[in-house]
């Protein structure tokens, strides 16, 4: 019986902690199992290497990065007949990815094979357009066209021994190599059934408006994936801070609304209630959340910033072996959230490459700010609403998704922020006093009816700050 050929898989990475776990998990699920993985890391400053070391890999770190040189170093470190190049932020779509690349080498004239790249749901429109147009559904044999792409490719090692990747070029090392091997009489194959998810496009920028119109047509042809596989490798928890006496809406604990919203998320693994009140601790645990400890009273004074509570909570959770990559921060005083809000925020953060995503209310009315006693207009002035850009009013109590690393720095919000618009007036209620509590009690029953009937408006697409 013929043994399976050995494959070396070279992964190039720099600060890819969001994606590396999902990439490696999918690689190690392949039907073809005779492979070795070499991670060529460009001195990542995040937890890329830490995450990768949980898998059976060989690690090589380089301080001077050139794409062709990194691949050559990786190939030199493996003993295999065939070599795969895959970017750390690419995720094989299924378990047949590797065997579908490999099957093309039955033809000895084939030097290299590159696979399909599919966009994710939150890939930018201009990049979706490029990926869908370039990586189609028909297999191609190339004898003149030197297009080749090392985000998802496989080559013969014996061909590489004759023609190595150029170590001087700063990009398109793949096409330079492909041109050379075609000139030597080899073939290049495009294999659409060896597909990966890739949230970046191969081009950046362009005519965004035109791309958006094209992408809507392409998506209607069902060529796009609407999943976010990169999230599966991340640990997401929710923290709900609460203190003082238990608040209720019509004899129902107010916190129940927020716990249920967190539990409904398909991404949140643990719902943590950070409280100083034993009664809240009991209520939380009865509702399926965790309250493994009581926070000190010193963190419950009004002048203490909540971010200190969040940091204390994350530090204590480590004692219970509860780690997190992303934290969903939610407050009980904002009970009425549209369905899917939490998951939309998480998906936007991961696939949109944000530091923080928060809920906000768009405001189109005229707005002023008082600066040194002078009122200054902060909106676009008096014009029809349809022509104005909104001012965003933060609704951070409804939800804020951020990186745990920011919380450890006592920051809630990073430099690159995305916003999820909430434009349903029911959702704007925040319970801060008796009047707002009475208002919430008056609409709570109606709110539940509207939810059951599916009449609460869905959240809108993210915006950049």
C-alpha positions as CSV (number, residue, x, y, z in Angstrom):
1,X,0.0,0.0,0.0
2,X,1.4,3.4,-1.0
3,X,2.2,5.6,2.0
4,X,0.8,9.1,2.2
5,X,3.4,11.7,1.0
6,X,4.9,14.0,3.6
7,X,3.8,17.6,3.6
8,X,5.5,20.5,5.3
9,X,3.1,23.4,6.2
10,X,4.8,26.8,6.5
11,X,2.8,29.5,8.4
12,X,4.1,33.0,8.4
13,X,2.9,35.2,11.2
14,X,3.2,38.5,13.0
15,X,0.7,39.4,15.8
16,X,-2.0,37.0,14.6
17,X,-3.3,35.9,18.0
18,X,-6.9,36.5,16.8
19,X,-6.5,33.9,14.0
20,X,-3.7,31.5,14.8
21,X,-5.7,29.1,16.9
22,X,-8.5,28.7,14.3
23,X,-5.9,28.3,11.6
24,X,-4.1,25.5,13.4
25,X,-7.3,23.8,14.7
26,X,-8.4,23.5,11.1
27,X,-5.0,22.3,9.9
28,X,-4.9,19.5,12.5
29,X,-8.4,18.3,11.5
30,X,-7.3,17.4,8.0
31,X,-8.0,14.0,6.5
32,X,-4.4,13.9,5.3
33,X,-2.4,13.6,8.5
34,X,1.2,13.0,7.3
35,X,2.4,16.6,7.8
36,X,4.6,18.8,10.0
37,X,3.9,22.5,10.8
38,X,6.6,25.2,10.9
39,X,5.6,28.6,12.2
40,X,7.9,31.4,11.0
41,X,7.1,34.2,13.4
42,X,8.3,37.8,12.9
43,X,8.8,38.5,16.6
44,X,5.1,38.8,17.5
45,X,4.5,41.1,20.5
46,X,1.1,39.5,21.2
47,X,0.1,35.9,22.2
48,X,0.6,34.4,18.7
49,X,3.5,32.2,19.7
50,X,1.9,31.3,23.1
51,X,-1.3,30.1,21.3
52,X,0.6,28.3,18.6
53,X,2.7,26.3,21.1
54,X,-0.4,24.5,22.2
55,X,-0.1,22.6,19.0
56,X,2.6,20.2,17.7
57,X,4.6,22.8,15.7
58,X,8.2,23.8,15.1
59,X,8.9,27.5,15.8
60,X,11.3,29.7,14.0
61,X,11.5,33.4,14.8
62,X,12.9,36.0,12.4
63,X,13.7,39.6,13.2
64,X,14.0,40.8,9.6
65,X,11.0,39.9,7.5
66,X,10.9,39.5,3.8
67,X,8.2,37.1,2.4
68,X,10.3,34.9,0.2
69,X,13.1,34.7,2.8
70,X,10.6,33.6,5.5
71,X,9.2,30.9,3.3
72,X,12.7,29.6,2.3
73,X,13.7,29.5,6.0
74,X,10.6,27.5,6.8
75,X,11.1,25.0,3.9
76,X,14.7,24.5,5.0
77,X,13.4,23.4,8.4
78,X,11.1,20.7,7.2
79,X,11.6,17.3,5.6
80,X,8.8,16.8,3.1
81,X,8.1,16.1,-0.5
82,X,5.5,18.9,-0.8
83,X,5.3,22.3,1.0
84,X,2.3,24.3,1.8
85,X,2.3,28.1,2.4
86,X,-0.6,29.5,4.4
87,X,-1.0,32.8,6.1
88,X,-1.7,32.7,9.8
89,X,-5.0,34.6,9.3
90,X,-6.3,32.1,6.8
91,X,-8.4,29.2,7.9
92,X,-9.0,26.1,5.9
93,X,-12.7,25.8,5.1
94,X,-13.0,22.0,5.7
95,X,-11.0,18.9,6.4
96,X,-10.3,18.1,2.7
97,X,-8.3,21.3,2.1
98,X,-4.9,19.5,2.3
99,X,-5.8,16.5,0.2
100,X,-7.4,18.7,-2.4
101,X,-4.2,20.6,-2.8
102,X,-2.1,17.4,-2.9
103,X,-4.2,15.5,-5.5
104,X,-3.1,17.9,-8.3
105,X,0.5,16.6,-8.1
106,X,-0.3,13.3,-9.8
107,X,0.8,15.2,-12.9
108,X,4.7,15.5,-12.7
109,X,4.6,18.7,-14.7
110,X,2.7,20.6,-11.9
111,X,5.1,22.8,-9.9
112,X,2.6,24.5,-7.7
113,X,-1.1,24.7,-6.8
114,X,-2.9,27.6,-5.2
115,X,-6.4,27.4,-3.6
116,X,-9.5,29.4,-3.3
117,X,-9.8,32.3,-0.8
118,X,-13.3,33.1,0.5
119,X,-14.3,36.3,2.3
120,X,-15.8,36.3,5.7
121,X,-19.1,38.0,6.5
122,X,-17.3,41.1,7.8
123,X,-14.6,41.4,5.1
124,X,-14.6,44.9,3.6
125,X,-16.8,45.2,0.5
126,X,-13.9,46.1,-1.7
127,X,-12.0,43.1,-0.6
128,X,-15.0,40.8,-0.9
129,X,-15.3,42.0,-4.5
130,X,-11.7,41.2,-5.3
131,X,-11.7,37.7,-3.6
132,X,-14.9,36.6,-5.3
133,X,-13.9,37.9,-8.7
134,X,-10.4,36.4,-8.6
135,X,-10.9,33.1,-6.9
136,X,-13.7,31.5,-8.8
137,X,-15.3,28.1,-8.9
138,X,-13.6,26.6,-11.9
139,X,-10.3,24.7,-11.7
140,X,-7.6,26.2,-14.0
141,X,-4.4,25.0,-15.6
142,X,-1.9,27.8,-16.1
143,X,0.9,27.5,-18.6
144,X,1.4,31.2,-19.3
145,X,-0.4,33.1,-16.6
146,X,2.0,33.5,-13.6
147,X,-0.6,34.4,-11.0
148,X,0.1,32.5,-7.8
149,X,-0.8,33.2,-4.2
150,X,1.1,32.1,-1.1
151,X,-1.7,32.8,1.3
152,X,-2.9,29.3,0.3
153,X,-0.6,27.3,-1.9
154,X,1.4,24.0,-2.2
155,X,4.6,23.4,-4.2
156,X,6.9,20.5,-5.0
157,X,10.0,20.7,-2.8
158,X,12.3,19.3,-5.5
159,X,11.2,22.2,-7.8
160,X,11.9,24.7,-5.0
161,X,15.4,23.2,-4.6
162,X,15.9,24.3,-8.2
163,X,14.0,27.6,-8.0
164,X,13.8,29.2,-4.5
165,X,11.7,32.2,-3.6
166,X,13.3,35.5,-4.2
167,X,14.6,36.8,-0.9
168,X,14.9,40.4,-2.0
169,X,11.5,41.4,-3.1
170,X,9.1,43.0,-0.5
171,X,6.0,41.4,-2.0
172,X,4.6,39.2,-4.9
173,X,7.4,36.7,-4.2
174,X,4.7,34.1,-5.2
175,X,4.2,35.5,-8.7
176,X,7.9,36.0,-9.3
177,X,8.4,32.3,-8.5
178,X,5.5,31.2,-10.6
179,X,6.8,33.1,-13.6
180,X,10.2,31.4,-13.3
181,X,8.8,27.9,-13.0
182,X,6.5,28.5,-16.0
183,X,9.5,29.5,-18.0
184,X,11.0,26.1,-17.2
185,X,8.0,24.3,-18.7
186,X,6.1,23.6,-15.5
187,X,2.4,24.2,-14.9
188,X,0.5,26.1,-12.2
189,X,-2.9,24.9,-11.0
190,X,-5.8,26.8,-9.4
191,X,-7.8,24.4,-7.2
192,X,-11.1,25.9,-6.0
193,X,-11.9,22.9,-3.8
194,X,-8.8,23.7,-1.6
195,X,-10.4,26.8,0.0
196,X,-9.5,29.0,3.0
197,X,-11.3,31.8,4.7
198,X,-9.4,35.0,4.4
199,X,-10.7,38.2,5.9
200,X,-8.1,40.4,4.1
201,X,-8.3,41.0,0.4
202,X,-5.4,40.8,-2.0
203,X,-5.8,44.5,-2.7
204,X,-6.4,47.4,-0.2
205,X,-8.6,50.4,-1.0
206,X,-10.2,51.3,-4.3
207,X,-13.6,52.6,-5.3
208,X,-15.5,51.6,-2.2
209,X,-18.9,52.8,-3.5
210,X,-18.6,50.9,-6.7
211,X,-17.3,47.8,-4.8
212,X,-20.3,47.9,-2.5
213,X,-22.7,47.8,-5.5
214,X,-20.8,44.9,-7.1
215,X,-20.6,42.9,-3.9
216,X,-24.3,43.0,-3.3
217,X,-24.8,41.3,-6.7
218,X,-22.1,38.8,-6.1
219,X,-23.5,37.9,-2.7
220,X,-26.9,37.4,-4.2
221,X,-25.3,34.6,-6.3
222,X,-24.5,32.7,-3.0
223,X,-20.7,32.8,-3.6
224,X,-20.0,34.2,-0.1
225,X,-19.7,32.6,3.3
226,X,-21.5,34.2,6.1
227,X,-19.6,32.6,8.9
228,X,-16.9,34.0,11.2
229,X,-14.6,31.1,11.8
230,X,-11.9,33.2,13.4
231,X,-14.0,33.6,16.6
232,X,-14.0,29.9,17.4
233,X,-10.4,30.0,18.6
234,X,-11.0,32.9,21.0
235,X,-12.2,32.7,24.6
236,X,-15.0,35.3,25.1
237,X,-16.5,36.0,28.5
238,X,-19.0,38.6,29.7
239,X,-18.6,40.6,32.9
240,X,-21.7,42.3,34.5
241,X,-20.8,44.6,37.4
242,X,-23.5,45.2,40.0
243,X,-23.5,46.6,43.5
244,X,-25.9,47.6,46.3
245,X,-29.4,46.4,46.8
246,X,-31.1,44.2,44.3
247,X,-33.1,46.1,41.7
248,X,-36.3,44.5,40.3
249,X,-38.7,45.1,37.4
250,X,-42.2,43.9,38.4
251,X,-40.7,41.6,41.0
252,X,-38.3,40.2,38.4
253,X,-34.5,40.8,39.1
254,X,-33.4,43.5,36.8
255,X,-30.1,41.7,36.2
256,X,-32.0,38.8,34.7
257,X,-32.4,40.7,31.4
258,X,-28.7,41.3,31.1
259,X,-27.7,37.7,32.1
260,X,-30.2,36.3,29.6
261,X,-28.8,38.5,26.8
262,X,-25.3,37.3,27.6
263,X,-26.3,33.7,27.7
264,X,-28.1,34.0,24.4
265,X,-24.7,34.7,22.7
266,X,-23.2,31.8,20.7
267,X,-19.7,33.2,21.4
268,X,-19.7,33.9,25.2
269,X,-18.4,31.0,27.1
270,X,-18.8,32.3,30.7
271,X,-21.1,35.0,32.1
272,X,-19.5,36.5,35.2
273,X,-21.3,38.7,37.7
274,X,-18.9,40.9,39.7
275,X,-20.8,42.0,42.8
276,X,-20.3,42.8,46.5
277,X,-23.7,41.6,47.5
278,X,-24.3,37.9,48.4
279,X,-27.9,38.2,47.3
280,X,-26.8,39.2,43.8
281,X,-24.3,36.3,43.9
282,X,-27.1,33.8,44.6
283,X,-29.5,35.3,42.0
284,X,-26.7,35.2,39.3
285,X,-25.9,31.6,40.0
286,X,-29.6,30.6,39.9
287,X,-29.8,32.2,36.5
288,X,-26.9,30.2,35.2
289,X,-24.2,32.9,35.5
290,X,-21.1,32.6,37.7
291,X,-20.2,34.7,40.7
292,X,-17.2,32.8,42.0
293,X,-16.2,35.6,44.5
294,X,-17.4,38.8,46.0
295,X,-15.5,41.9,45.0
296,X,-14.2,44.1,47.8
297,X,-16.4,47.0,49.0
298,X,-13.5,49.4,48.3
299,X,-14.3,48.9,44.6
300,X,-18.0,49.8,45.0
301,X,-17.7,53.5,45.8
302,X,-19.1,55.9,43.2
303,X,-15.8,57.5,42.5
304,X,-14.1,54.2,41.5
305,X,-13.9,53.7,37.8
306,X,-15.6,50.5,36.5
307,X,-12.4,49.6,34.6
308,X,-10.8,48.9,38.0
309,X,-13.6,46.4,38.8
310,X,-13.1,44.8,35.4
311,X,-9.4,44.4,35.9
312,X,-9.8,43.0,39.4
313,X,-12.4,40.5,38.1
314,X,-10.1,39.3,35.3
315,X,-7.2,38.9,37.7
316,X,-9.3,36.9,40.2
317,X,-10.8,34.7,37.4
318,X,-7.3,33.5,36.6
319,X,-7.3,31.8,40.0
320,X,-10.3,29.8,38.8
321,X,-8.5,29.1,35.5
322,X,-10.9,31.2,33.5
323,X,-9.0,33.0,30.8
324,X,-10.3,35.4,28.2
325,X,-9.2,37.0,25.0
326,X,-12.3,39.2,24.6
327,X,-14.5,40.7,27.2
328,X,-18.1,41.7,26.7
329,X,-18.9,44.4,29.2
330,X,-22.6,44.8,30.1
331,X,-24.6,46.6,32.8
332,X,-27.9,45.7,34.3
333,X,-29.3,49.3,34.0
334,X,-29.7,48.8,30.3
335,X,-32.1,45.9,30.2
336,X,-33.7,46.2,26.7
337,X,-31.2,45.0,24.1
338,X,-32.1,44.1,20.5
339,X,-31.7,40.4,19.7
340,X,-28.2,39.5,18.3
341,X,-26.6,42.6,19.6
342,X,-23.8,40.8,21.5
343,X,-22.9,38.5,18.7
344,X,-22.9,41.3,16.1
345,X,-20.5,43.3,18.3
346,X,-18.1,40.3,18.7
347,X,-18.2,39.5,15.0
348,X,-17.6,43.1,14.1
349,X,-14.6,43.3,16.5
350,X,-12.9,40.2,15.2
351,X,-13.6,40.4,11.5
352,X,-13.4,44.2,11.4
353,X,-10.0,44.1,13.2
354,X,-11.2,46.6,15.8
355,X,-9.7,47.2,19.3
356,X,-13.2,47.9,20.7
357,X,-16.8,47.8,19.5
358,X,-19.6,49.4,21.4
359,X,-23.3,50.1,21.2
360,X,-24.4,53.6,20.4
361,X,-27.5,55.6,19.5
362,X,-27.3,57.7,16.3
363,X,-28.4,61.3,16.8
364,X,-29.3,63.5,13.9
365,X,-30.5,66.6,15.7
366,X,-28.4,69.7,16.1
367,X,-25.9,69.2,18.9
368,X,-23.6,71.7,20.8
369,X,-20.9,71.4,23.4
370,X,-19.9,74.0,25.9
371,X,-16.2,74.8,25.6
372,X,-14.9,77.5,28.0
373,X,-18.3,79.0,28.3
374,X,-18.9,79.1,24.5
375,X,-21.4,76.9,22.7
376,X,-19.9,75.1,19.7
377,X,-21.8,73.2,17.2
378,X,-20.6,69.6,16.8
379,X,-22.9,68.3,14.0
380,X,-23.1,69.1,10.3
381,X,-25.4,72.1,10.8
382,X,-29.0,72.6,9.7
383,X,-29.8,70.4,6.8
384,X,-32.2,67.5,6.0
385,X,-31.5,64.5,8.1
386,X,-30.9,62.2,5.2
387,X,-27.8,64.3,4.3
388,X,-26.3,64.4,7.8
389,X,-23.8,62.2,9.4
390,X,-25.0,61.1,12.8
391,X,-23.4,62.1,16.2
392,X,-23.0,58.8,18.2
393,X,-24.3,58.8,21.8
394,X,-22.5,56.0,23.6
395,X,-24.7,53.2,25.0
396,X,-21.8,51.4,26.6
397,X,-24.1,49.8,29.3
398,X,-25.9,47.9,26.5
399,X,-22.6,46.4,25.4
400,X,-18.9,47.0,24.8
401,X,-16.6,44.3,23.4
402,X,-12.9,44.8,24.0
403,X,-9.7,43.0,24.4
404,X,-8.7,41.6,27.8
405,X,-5.3,43.0,27.3
406,X,-6.8,46.5,27.3
407,X,-8.6,45.9,30.6
408,X,-5.3,44.8,32.2
409,X,-4.0,48.2,31.1
410,X,-7.1,49.7,32.8
411,X,-8.5,50.8,29.4
412,X,-12.0,50.0,28.1
413,X,-11.6,51.5,24.7
414,X,-8.7,51.0,22.3
415,X,-7.5,53.2,19.4
416,X,-9.6,51.7,16.6
417,X,-13.3,51.7,17.6
418,X,-16.4,50.3,15.8
419,X,-19.9,51.2,16.6
420,X,-23.1,49.2,16.4
421,X,-26.1,51.5,15.9
422,X,-29.2,50.9,18.1
423,X,-32.1,53.0,16.7
424,X,-35.0,51.4,18.5
425,X,-36.3,53.9,21.2
426,X,-37.4,51.0,23.4
427,X,-33.7,50.1,23.7
428,X,-32.6,53.6,24.8
429,X,-34.0,53.3,28.3
430,X,-31.4,53.3,31.1
431,X,-32.6,52.7,34.7
432,X,-30.9,55.4,36.7
433,X,-33.7,56.6,39.1
434,X,-37.2,55.9,40.2
435,X,-38.8,57.6,37.1
436,X,-36.8,55.5,34.6
437,X,-37.5,52.4,36.7
438,X,-41.2,53.1,36.5
439,X,-41.0,53.7,32.8
440,X,-39.2,50.3,32.3
441,X,-41.8,48.5,34.4
442,X,-44.5,50.0,32.2
443,X,-43.0,48.7,29.0
444,X,-41.4,45.4,30.2
445,X,-44.4,43.3,29.3
446,X,-44.8,45.0,25.9
447,X,-41.1,44.5,25.3
448,X,-41.4,40.8,25.8
449,X,-44.4,40.6,23.4
450,X,-42.5,42.5,20.7
451,X,-39.5,40.2,21.1
452,X,-41.7,37.1,20.8
453,X,-43.3,38.6,17.7
454,X,-39.9,39.5,16.2
455,X,-40.8,43.2,16.0
456,X,-37.7,44.6,17.7
457,X,-35.4,46.1,15.1
458,X,-32.2,44.4,14.3
459,X,-28.9,46.3,15.0
460,X,-27.3,48.0,12.0
461,X,-23.9,47.6,10.4
462,X,-20.8,48.8,12.2
463,X,-19.3,52.2,11.7
464,X,-15.7,53.3,12.2
465,X,-14.5,56.0,14.5
